[in-house]
Amino acid sequence: MLTAHGVTLTSEINHDLLHLQYQFMIAAFSINFIMAISLMIIYKYLSYKEYLSEMDGLTGVMGRKMFFDICESITAQTPPTQCCFIFIDVDYFKQINDTFGHVTGDDVLTNIAQKLLREFKEYGKIGRLGGDEFSIMIDHPIRKQELIRKFDIFEKEISGLLSDSHKVSCSIGAYYFDTPQNFQTIYANADKMLYKAKERGRACWVINE
């Protein structure tokens, strides 16, 4: 362009201009790269914040919405897979709060969640539905006898969370099913198993035949 206007540049000036062009291109690329990295970091941060918002802040397991979303996905999956949906209610939790205080009650819930994670994390997903209610979606094969063994271990471990005079226990309802099935139907059937456990005096489990 300069030549077209009658301006003649020395080879040294041409070299400097070319060098400046290269520097400008590198700077522009660097700015774009930094912007892309920054956007990626912001996206991951926002995704992480959204993930944390869907976790239960007290116990560290999944919150109700996240847990139910995953359950919907699992129960709809094909090919057919045997799964098990489990309800867990802490027995007489109001009495625990009234007798020992809400701080102790929160500690009980946190300990129960950690023990559920230890026993069942490798087999499926664990969520807190609210209050003293927990749930597990087993999506890895587990025989009923092994499930019963884990329930027995769990009940034994939580029994000593408070004083010797006040044993902590849970009522448990478990429902085996094959996918794909409607999640609401599974939910209702597992709830029936939980109700039967409560009818039997609590501190026990009931599994569908």
C-alpha angles and dihedrals in degrees: 000000000000091000090054088059093051096259114138119199127200119240089250092056091045089053091050092049091049089049090051090051090053091049091050091050092049091048092049091049091048092051091049090047092050091048091050092049091047092051090048091051091048091049092050091047092051090046090051091049090051090049091051091049089058094050121089104257096209104045104023095233125113120295121237098266097047092044094050092047090055091045091053089053094047096047091051096051125119144238095055113272129182111239137165130219116205132195120200123188123182107234117242092348092164089062090054091054093044094047103038104019134252094280090060089044090055090049090053092052092047092050092048091051091050092050091049089052092050094050102037111020093099091053103047151313127318127204141172110230093192139289109008095341124111132173139195130203108203109203098162121076114271125165119232092244090055090047090051090049090053092048090053092049091047094050091048093049096049094045091080099047091106135026124317088252093057116049117195115223141165136218111225132196120186128187123191117206143159121240139271099055138131109272095217090057091051091047092052093048093049089049089056090054090051091050090053090052090054091048089055091060101275125257088087143084134238125200126189117251 
